[in-house]
Every structure is written in C-alpha cells, then in structure tokens.
Amino acid sequence: MLIKGSRKYNLRHNTERVSPPEFGRMINGQGLGLVSQLRYGICHMSFNGCEVIAVHNALVYLGKPEPLMKIAFYMERFRVLMGFFGCNAYSIGKALRHFGVENTRSRSAEDSRSFIITFWTKIPFLSAIHTVFCLRTEKGIAVYNRYNNCPTVMYCRTVEEIIGKHRPIAVYTIEKTADEILNNI
C-alpha cells in the first residue's frame, strides 16, 4: 500500500494517472493544463511545484530536457513539510547538479545570463515564496512560470521588477549557455 503524498505514490500518480506535459517545452502557468494535475508532496503542482518547474525550464533551455515526473521524483527528497511548502530553496543547486547543470548560488542575479531565483511574493516570512527560471534577452528578462495562471513567458526590465524590493531568498546562476553546451565549450 502506498501512502498518499509519498514519493512512490506521487511517481505512480504522475506516470499512470495523468498525461505528461509536452516533453522538451518550457512550462508557464503551473495552475494551467496537465502540469496542474501532477503531484509533488501532499499537493498538486499547481500549488507547490514552482521549484520543480524552474529546474525543468532550465534543463529545457540548456537542451537537456528530462521528463517533469523524473525531476519531481528526484526533488521529493528536498520538500518542506511533506511538500506543502514546496521544495527547500537552498537545495535547487543540488537538483541542477544531479541533472548535469553547472551552477553557482549567489546573492544577486545582476550579472547572470540565465538563472533560477526564489523570492517572497509579499512580506517575508508572512507570504508564500515563488521560484522562476529567468533568461536575459534583447526584450528584457524572460521570466518563465511567472504566475500560477499565466500561460506565456513574461518580460521584466529588472530583477527588482520580478522579486519586488526584497532581497532574493536564493539565486542560482546557470554557468553555461545553451550554445556553449551545444558546442561543448
């Protein structure tokens, strides 16, 4: 018998009961579509899956996609309060390294081309946290999975526009670009 919310229960639910999201595509809007039905910890990913989705989006950007269910299964070991509060933001770098992504945890994303950032959505310690994958482009900073119900990438001019006036909780700079990986640099 599997216990609801356990790693194995969630893996079975995510692989047998739910159709997976399209492989190799960025995910936006964790409360929309197939991804919202997947489980992480004791909840559905529409509630607490942003860290898993941020790692997924980083892997897709780097041309190293993995099935979302595989990423979620691995990251279950880092969940906070059985996944009710999502994933430990300080363990995202471990998950990236597990999937072959060189990264550095830093205090700021100002000099980063691509990065994952975790931040308070409102007042620190009294609100939820959110984690997103970001990429600097000519249009500005592309923010993937910006909001729970936003189906497209959002563009922001500054990091402060993404996270507000608070300091980020954690920033993971992706060391190589997709082009560098393709060219084996």
Number of C-alpha atoms within 10 A of each C-alpha: 4 10 9 14 20 18 22 14 18 26 21 16 18 22 14 10 12 14 13 17 18 12 12 17 13 21 24 26 21 26 21 16 16 15 25 18 21 26 29 31 29 21 20 20 26 21 18 28 28 28 28 26 26 28 28 27 27 25 21 18 20 18 15 17 19 16 13 23 23 14 19 29 21 15 26 23 16 20 21 14 12 18 25 17 17 28 26 16 21 14 15 26 22 15 19 21 12 13 17 11 20 15 19 14 17 14 14 17 20 11 9 17 16 24 26 27 29 23 21 20 17 14 10 13 9 9 10 14 21 23 31 26 27 31 19 18 11 6 9 14 21 21 24 27 27 23 18 19 14 15 17 15 17 17 19 15 12 14 18 13 11 21 19 14 11 13 14 21 19 21 26 25 24 24 14 16 16 17 12 11 13 11 8 8 8
